[in-house]
Amino acid sequence: MRTHDVDEARTRVGAELGVHGLRPVDPGIRLDACLNGLTFDGVALYSLGYGTEVLITPQPLDEHLLVEIPLVGAAEVCHGRERIVSTPEFASVLSLTRPVSMRWASGHAQLVARFDRATIEAHLGKLMGRTPRRPLTFSLGMDLTRPPARSWLSVVDLLRREAETGGAMLEQPVAVRQLEGLLMTQLLLAQPSNYSEALTEGQSRVAPTAVRRAVDLIEAHAAEPLTVEEIAEAVGVGARALQEGFRRHLETTPMRYLREVRLERVHAELTVRDPGTTMVTDVAYRWGFAHLGRFALAYRRRFGESPSETLRR
């Protein structure tokens, strides 16, 4: 969307990011609103700018949480009693449970990550191993120079590059689900919230029986788009506790174990397939490998040859 009309900008942006008030500080300067976006199941990513200095007053919202990452310029953000100046090194995380007001400087533009509240709270429950009883709320300011926040931002940047370049990863439902899950997990671990203590406190030790059940599930469903959270939920433990159990008893992680199982399945299939009628890419995609470059590298490290060499041999 691109428009100079304030009412159209308010309506179109509001449909994506929530109902809000929008007012140029200087009515004599023409608005130049631009919105680009890409939506998935529980996560969406937008770039947004208004050209001129504006005042924005979002209404409290139950459906979404927003992370606003300045690309250029600065914005004053007030959320309840908290107030920050947001810059390219300091994002704002809006839980939208309290009154919000923002003043965007002229030329200010942002990258906005929108999270469906029900989706991210369900993801939080899987990480903790129990259902959240209170609405999830984050601290307002997010220091993007801190390592945990930088890790989260790197996932955002990957998603953004794929969207802007038409990358093939976004055409793979398995890859998109994993990206969404990683984006939510990293945000929950990187940004202080009312559940940070529950996420970081000592996890109960996972019995070997739970690890064995997780291994059996991975072996039986390796071709399906599994996540750590789904595996943990299926065996009745928290995701972080399952990670700890795999490290203790198998010296690996659930996702690394899943990758090894998938590599073995691809290798077994390529050794018996007809090279005249079989495409390596088809076999790799069928076993959940969305990034073919990483797949080929992991395969060579594991088996000492390329997938195509296995197929020809």
C-alpha positions in Angstrom: 0.0 0.0 0.0 1.1 3.5 -0.7 -1.1 6.6 -0.1 -1.1 10.2 0.8 -4.5 10.0 2.4 -4.5 9.9 6.2 -7.8 8.1 6.5 -6.8 5.4 4.0 -3.5 4.9 5.7 -5.2 4.5 9.1 -7.7 2.0 7.7 -5.3 -0.1 5.7 -2.6 -0.2 8.4 -5.2 -0.8 11.0 -6.5 -3.9 9.2 -3.0 -5.5 9.6 -1.6 -4.1 12.8 -4.7 -3.1 14.8 -7.1 -0.2 15.1 -5.3 3.1 16.0 -5.4 6.8 15.8 -3.1 8.5 13.3 -2.4 12.2 13.0 0.4 14.2 11.2 2.1 16.6 13.6 2.3 19.2 10.8 -1.0 19.1 8.8 0.8 21.2 6.1 3.2 18.4 5.2 1.8 15.7 3.0 1.7 12.2 4.4 3.6 9.5 2.4 2.5 6.2 3.9 4.0 3.0 2.6 3.2 -0.5 3.9 4.6 -3.8 2.6 3.8 -7.1 4.3 3.9 -10.9 4.3 1.7 -13.1 6.6 2.0 -16.7 7.7 -0.1 -18.7 10.1 0.8 -17.0 13.4 3.5 -14.5 12.4 3.6 -11.6 10.0 6.3 -9.2 8.9 5.8 -5.7 7.6 7.8 -2.6 6.6 6.0 0.7 7.4 6.7 4.4 7.1 4.7 7.6 7.0 7.3 10.0 5.6 6.4 12.9 7.9 6.2 13.2 11.7 3.1 11.5 13.1 1.3 10.7 16.3 0.0 7.1 16.7 -2.3 5.9 19.4 -3.1 2.1 19.1 -6.1 0.7 20.9 -5.5 -2.1 23.5 -5.7 -5.4 21.5 -6.1 -9.0 22.6 -5.3 -10.6 19.2 -1.7 -9.5 18.6 1.7 -8.6 20.0 4.0 -6.4 18.0 7.8 -6.0 17.8 8.7 -2.7 16.1 12.3 -2.5 14.8 13.3 1.0 13.5 15.2 0.9 10.2 15.9 4.6 10.2 15.2 7.5 12.6 13.7 7.4 16.1 10.3 7.1 17.8 9.1 7.9 21.3 7.0 5.1 22.6 4.9 5.1 25.8 3.2 1.9 27.0 1.5 2.2 30.3 4.1 3.7 32.7 7.0 2.7 30.5 8.6 5.1 28.1 11.5 4.6 25.6 13.1 6.2 22.6 13.2 3.5 20.0 16.2 3.5 17.5 17.8 1.0 15.1 19.6 -0.4 18.2 16.6 -0.4 20.5 13.3 -1.9 19.4 9.9 -1.7 21.1 7.8 -4.7 22.1 4.1 -3.9 22.4 2.0 -6.3 24.4 -1.0 -4.0 23.7 -2.6 -4.7 27.0 -2.2 -1.1 28.2 -2.7 2.3 26.5 0.0 3.1 23.9 1.1 6.3 22.3 3.9 6.8 19.8 5.5 9.8 18.1 7.4 8.9 14.9 10.0 11.3 13.7 9.9 12.6 10.1 11.5 9.9 7.8 11.2 7.2 10.4 10.5 3.7 9.1 10.1 0.4 10.8 10.2 -3.3 10.4 7.2 -4.7 12.4 6.9 -8.4 13.4 3.3 -9.3 14.4 2.6 -12.3 16.5 -0.8 -13.9 16.9 -1.3 -13.9 20.7 -3.1 -17.3 20.9 -0.3 -18.8 18.8 2.6 -17.5 20.8 1.0 -18.3 24.1 0.4 -21.8 22.9 4.1 -22.0 21.9 5.0 -20.6 25.4 3.0 -23.4 27.0 4.8 -26.0 25.0 8.2 -24.6 26.1 7.1 -24.6 29.8 5.2 -27.9 29.7 2.1 -26.2 31.1 -0.7 -23.9 29.9 -0.1 -20.2 30.7 -2.7 -18.8 33.1 -2.0 -15.1 32.6 -1.7 -13.1 29.3 1.8 -12.9 28.0 3.3 -9.4 28.5 6.8 -8.2 27.5 9.0 -5.4 28.8 8.8 -2.5 26.4 12.4 -1.9 25.3 14.5 -4.5 23.4 18.2 -3.9 23.3 19.2 -5.2 19.9 22.9 -5.1 20.7 22.6 -7.9 23.3 23.5 -11.4 22.0 20.0 -13.0 22.7 18.2 -10.2 20.8 20.8 -10.3 18.0 20.0 -14.0 17.6 16.3 -13.2 17.4 17.0 -10.4 14.9 19.0 -12.7 12.7 15.9 -14.9 12.3 13.9 -11.8 11.4 16.5 -10.8 8.8 16.5 -14.3 7.3 12.7 -14.1 6.9 12.9 -10.6 5.5 15.6 -11.6 2.9 13.6 -14.6 1.8 10.5 -12.4 1.4 12.3 -9.7 -0.5 14.2 -12.0 -2.9 11.4 -14.5 -3.5 13.4 -17.3 -1.8 12.3 -20.9 -2.2 12.3 -21.5 1.6 9.0 -19.7 2.0 7.4 -22.1 -0.5 8.1 -25.0 1.8 5.5 -25.4 4.6 7.9 -27.4 6.8 10.5 -24.6 6.6 8.0 -21.9 7.3 6.6 -23.7 10.4 10.2 -24.1 11.7 11.0 -20.5 11.1 7.8 -19.4 12.9 8.6 -21.6 15.8 12.2 -20.4 16.0 11.1 -16.8 15.8 8.7 -17.3 18.8 11.1 -19.3 20.8 13.9 -16.8 20.4 11.7 -13.9 21.3 10.4 -15.6 24.4 14.0 -16.3 25.6 15.5 -13.0 24.5 13.0 -10.5 25.8 12.0 -10.2 29.5 8.4 -11.0 30.1 6.1 -12.1 33.0 7.1 -15.7 32.1 10.9 -15.3 31.9 11.4 -16.9 35.3 9.3 -19.9 34.4 11.3 -20.3 31.2 14.7 -20.0 32.8 14.2 -21.7 36.1 15.7 -25.2 36.5 13.8 -27.7 34.4 12.7 -31.0 35.9 15.0 -33.8 34.8 13.6 -35.9 32.0 13.6 -39.6 32.7 15.1 -41.9 30.0 11.7 -43.3 29.3 10.5 -39.9 28.0 13.6 -39.6 25.9 13.0 -43.1 24.5 9.4 -42.2 23.7 10.6 -39.1 21.9 13.2 -41.1 19.9 10.4 -43.6 18.9 8.2 -40.7 17.8 11.0 -39.2 15.7 11.8 -42.5 14.1 8.1 -43.1 13.2 7.4 -39.6 11.9 10.7 -38.3 10.5 9.1 -37.2 7.2 6.6 -35.0 9.0 7.2 -31.3 10.0 8.1 -32.0 13.6 9.2 -29.3 16.1 10.8 -29.7 19.5 7.6 -28.3 21.1 5.4 -30.8 19.4 7.6 -33.7 20.3 7.8 -32.6 23.9 4.0 -32.2 24.1 3.5 -35.7 22.7 5.7 -37.3 25.4 4.3 -35.1 28.2 7.3 -32.9 29.1 8.4 -29.3 28.5 10.4 -28.5 25.4 13.4 -27.2 27.3 13.3 -30.2 29.6 13.3 -32.5 26.6 16.4 -30.6 25.2 18.2 -31.2 28.5 17.2 -34.9 28.5 18.6 -35.4 25.0 21.8 -33.7 25.9 22.2 -35.7 29.0 21.3 -39.2 27.7 22.1 -39.0 23.9 24.7 -36.1 23.8 22.6 -34.4 21.1 19.4 -32.4 20.7 16.0 -33.5 19.4 16.4 -31.6 16.2 19.9 -32.9 15.5 18.7 -36.4 16.2 15.8 -35.8 13.7 18.2 -34.5 11.1 20.4 -37.6 11.5 17.4 -39.9 11.1 16.3 -38.0 8.0 19.8 -38.2 6.5 19.8 -42.0 7.1 16.4 -42.3 5.4 17.5 -40.2 2.4 20.7 -42.3 2.1 18.7 -45.6 2.3 16.3 -44.4 -0.4 19.0 -43.2 -2.8 20.9 -46.5 -2.6 17.9 -48.4 -4.0 16.4 -45.8 -6.4 16.7 -45.8 -10.2 19.0 -42.9 -11.1 17.2 -42.5 -14.4 13.9 -41.6 -12.8 14.8 -40.2 -9.4 15.6 -36.6 -8.5 17.7 -36.0 -5.4 15.8 -32.8 -4.6 12.5 -34.7 -4.5 13.8 -37.2 -2.0 15.3 -34.5 0.1 12.1 -32.5 0.2 10.1 -35.6 1.0 12.2 -36.2 4.1 11.9 -32.6 5.4 15.0 -30.9 4.0 13.9 -27.5 2.8 17.4 -25.9 2.4 19.1 -28.0 -0.2 22.6 -26.4 0.2 22.7 -27.2 3.9 21.3 -30.7 3.2 24.0 -31.4 0.7 26.7 -30.3 3.1 25.3 -32.3 6.0 25.0 -35.4 3.7 28.6 -35.2 2.5 29.8 -34.8 6.1 27.8 -37.8 7.2 28.4 -40.2 4.3 31.6 -38.9 2.6 30.0 -38.3 -0.8 27.3 -36.2 -2.4 23.7 -37.4 -2.6 24.0 -37.6 -6.4 27.0 -39.8 -6.1 25.1 -42.2 -3.8 22.3 -42.3 -6.4 24.6 -43.1 -9.3 26.5 -45.7 -7.3 
